Amino acid sequence: YLIFQDGLYLIDQHAAEERIRYEIYYEKLGVKSYQKPLLFPILLELRPTEEEIIKRFINDLKDIGFLFEEAGPTGLYLKEIPIWLNDEDINAFIQNIILSLESYGSLNLSDLRDNLSKSIACKGAIKANEYLNNEEVERLIEDLRKTKNPYYCPHGRPILIFFSNYDIEKRFKRIVWKKSLS
């Protein structure tokens, strides 16, 4: 958690970065994307049902930036990904696409966009008790200020809690209520 003065601001750094990442991915998933070829195609280790799901939706997945190629009688290579997708998020993204397609039986872009954005944002965000230096804190706060909703993470949890000086003094019993004499 990050603590700031002027009253007391508590910021959940995980929830803050989750909000930032969510809005980035949500926006990127909403537009047709350029693809970038992978230097080394990734051989996906999938269950037969997962492989069948990808094959069934291979053209829809290509439309959102994923290029798959068969790797023999079983297996698939992932050869291209959307240009905005970070390499460390590829596996989680593919698993979430498969889960979404298993659940809905179709590529519902609206749900896929929201669910994938939430999942990737959460998995890649700062972890609990991870130390940030001053520069990282400043960047996090600056990026948070640019979001559409800087107060709640994509799951609805608060990012920021504020206690005014009055609230703090009241909690420490520094404020005494005086009865006015009329």
C-alpha positions as CSV (number, residue, x, y, z in Angstrom):
1,Y,0.0,0.0,0.0
2,L,1.1,3.5,-0.7
3,I,0.6,6.3,1.9
4,F,0.3,10.0,1.2
5,Q,-0.3,12.9,3.5
6,D,-2.6,16.0,3.3
7,G,-5.0,14.1,5.4
8,L,-4.2,10.5,4.8
9,Y,-4.5,8.7,1.4
10,L,-4.0,5.0,1.3
11,I,-3.6,3.5,-2.2
12,D,-3.7,-0.1,-3.0
13,Q,-0.8,-0.3,-5.5
14,H,-2.0,-3.7,-7.0
15,A,-5.5,-2.3,-7.6
16,A,-4.1,0.9,-9.1
17,E,-1.9,-0.9,-11.6
18,E,-4.7,-3.4,-12.3
19,R,-7.0,-0.4,-13.3
20,I,-4.3,1.1,-15.5
21,R,-3.5,-2.2,-17.2
22,Y,-7.2,-3.0,-17.6
23,E,-8.0,0.2,-19.4
24,I,-5.0,-0.3,-21.7
25,Y,-6.0,-3.8,-22.7
26,Y,-9.7,-3.0,-22.9
27,E,-8.9,-0.2,-25.3
28,K,-6.5,-2.3,-27.4
29,L,-9.0,-5.2,-27.6
30,G,-11.6,-2.9,-29.0
31,V,-9.8,-2.1,-32.3
32,K,-8.5,-4.1,-35.1
33,S,-4.8,-4.7,-34.3
34,Y,-1.6,-5.0,-36.2
35,Q,0.2,-8.3,-35.7
36,K,3.8,-8.9,-34.9
37,P,5.5,-12.1,-35.8
38,L,7.2,-14.0,-33.0
39,L,10.9,-14.6,-33.6
40,F,10.3,-18.2,-32.5
41,P,6.8,-19.6,-32.9
42,I,5.4,-20.9,-29.6
43,L,4.3,-24.6,-29.6
44,L,1.2,-24.6,-27.6
45,E,0.6,-27.6,-25.3
46,L,-3.1,-27.9,-25.4
47,R,-5.6,-30.6,-24.5
48,P,-7.4,-32.0,-27.6
49,T,-10.6,-30.1,-26.7
50,E,-8.7,-26.8,-26.4
51,E,-6.9,-27.3,-29.7
52,E,-10.3,-28.0,-31.4
53,I,-11.7,-24.8,-29.9
54,I,-8.9,-22.8,-31.4
55,K,-9.2,-24.5,-34.8
56,R,-12.9,-23.8,-34.8
57,F,-12.4,-20.1,-34.1
58,I,-9.1,-19.7,-36.0
59,N,-10.4,-17.0,-38.4
60,D,-12.0,-15.0,-35.6
61,L,-8.8,-15.2,-33.6
62,K,-6.8,-14.0,-36.6
63,D,-9.1,-10.9,-36.7
64,I,-8.1,-9.9,-33.2
65,G,-4.4,-10.5,-34.0
66,F,-3.5,-14.1,-33.3
67,L,-2.1,-16.3,-36.1
68,F,-2.0,-20.1,-35.4
69,E,-0.6,-22.8,-37.6
70,E,-0.9,-26.6,-37.3
71,A,2.2,-28.3,-35.9
72,G,1.7,-31.7,-37.4
73,P,-1.1,-34.1,-36.6
74,T,-1.5,-32.6,-33.1
75,G,-0.4,-29.3,-31.7
76,L,-0.5,-25.7,-32.8
77,Y,2.1,-23.0,-33.3
78,L,1.3,-19.5,-32.3
79,K,3.2,-17.5,-34.9
80,E,1.8,-13.9,-34.6
81,I,0.3,-11.9,-31.8
82,P,-1.3,-8.5,-31.5
83,I,1.4,-5.8,-31.5
84,W,0.2,-4.4,-28.1
85,L,0.3,-7.8,-26.3
86,N,3.3,-8.1,-23.9
87,D,5.2,-11.4,-24.4
88,E,4.9,-12.2,-20.7
89,D,1.1,-12.1,-21.0
90,I,0.8,-14.4,-24.0
91,N,0.1,-17.7,-22.2
92,A,-2.5,-16.2,-19.8
93,F,-4.2,-14.4,-22.7
94,I,-4.4,-17.7,-24.7
95,Q,-5.8,-19.6,-21.7
96,N,-8.4,-16.9,-21.1
97,I,-9.5,-16.9,-24.8
98,I,-9.9,-20.7,-24.6
99,L,-11.9,-20.4,-21.3
100,S,-14.1,-17.7,-22.8
101,L,-14.7,-19.8,-25.9
102,E,-15.5,-22.9,-23.8
103,S,-17.9,-20.9,-21.7
104,Y,-19.8,-19.0,-24.4
105,G,-19.3,-21.3,-27.4
106,S,-18.7,-18.2,-29.6
107,L,-16.3,-15.3,-29.7
108,N,-18.4,-12.7,-27.9
109,L,-16.0,-9.8,-28.3
110,S,-17.7,-7.6,-25.7
111,D,-17.4,-10.3,-22.9
112,L,-14.1,-11.5,-24.2
113,R,-12.8,-7.9,-24.2
114,D,-13.9,-7.3,-20.6
115,N,-12.9,-10.6,-19.1
116,L,-9.6,-10.9,-20.8
117,S,-8.7,-7.3,-19.9
118,K,-9.5,-8.0,-16.3
119,S,-7.6,-11.2,-16.1
120,I,-4.5,-10.0,-17.8
121,A,-4.5,-6.8,-15.9
122,C,-4.7,-8.7,-12.6
123,K,-2.1,-11.3,-13.3
124,G,0.4,-8.7,-14.5
125,A,-0.1,-6.1,-11.8
126,I,2.2,-5.4,-8.9
127,K,1.9,-8.1,-6.3
128,A,1.1,-7.6,-2.6
129,N,4.1,-6.4,-0.6
130,E,6.1,-5.6,-3.7
131,Y,8.4,-2.6,-3.0
132,L,8.2,0.3,-5.4
133,N,10.9,3.0,-5.6
134,N,10.0,6.7,-5.7
135,E,10.2,6.8,-9.5
136,E,7.9,3.8,-9.8
137,V,5.4,5.3,-7.4
138,E,5.4,8.6,-9.3
139,R,4.8,6.7,-12.6
140,L,2.0,4.6,-11.1
141,I,0.2,7.7,-9.7
142,E,0.7,9.6,-13.0
143,D,-0.7,6.6,-15.0
144,L,-3.6,6.3,-12.6
145,R,-4.5,9.9,-13.0
146,K,-4.9,9.2,-16.8
147,T,-7.5,6.5,-16.3
148,K,-11.2,6.9,-16.8
149,N,-11.9,5.5,-13.3
150,P,-9.0,6.0,-10.9
151,Y,-11.1,5.1,-7.8
152,Y,-12.0,1.4,-8.4
153,C,-10.2,-1.6,-9.8
154,P,-12.0,-3.5,-12.6
155,H,-13.4,-5.9,-10.0
156,G,-15.0,-3.1,-8.1
157,R,-12.5,-2.9,-5.1
158,P,-11.5,0.6,-4.0
159,I,-8.1,1.8,-5.1
160,L,-7.9,4.8,-2.8
161,I,-9.1,5.4,0.7
162,F,-9.0,9.0,2.2
163,F,-9.1,10.0,5.8
164,S,-9.3,13.8,6.4
165,N,-7.3,15.3,9.2
166,Y,-10.6,15.6,11.0
167,D,-11.3,11.9,10.6
168,I,-7.8,11.0,11.9
169,E,-8.2,13.4,14.9
170,K,-11.6,11.9,15.7
171,R,-10.2,8.3,15.6
172,F,-7.5,9.3,18.0
173,K,-10.1,11.0,20.2
174,R,-8.4,14.4,19.8
175,I,-11.7,16.1,18.9
176,V,-13.8,16.9,21.9
177,W,-17.4,17.7,21.4
178,K,-18.4,20.8,23.3
179,K,-21.9,21.6,24.2
180,S,-22.8,25.1,23.5
181,L,-24.5,27.0,26.2
182,S,-27.6,28.7,25.0
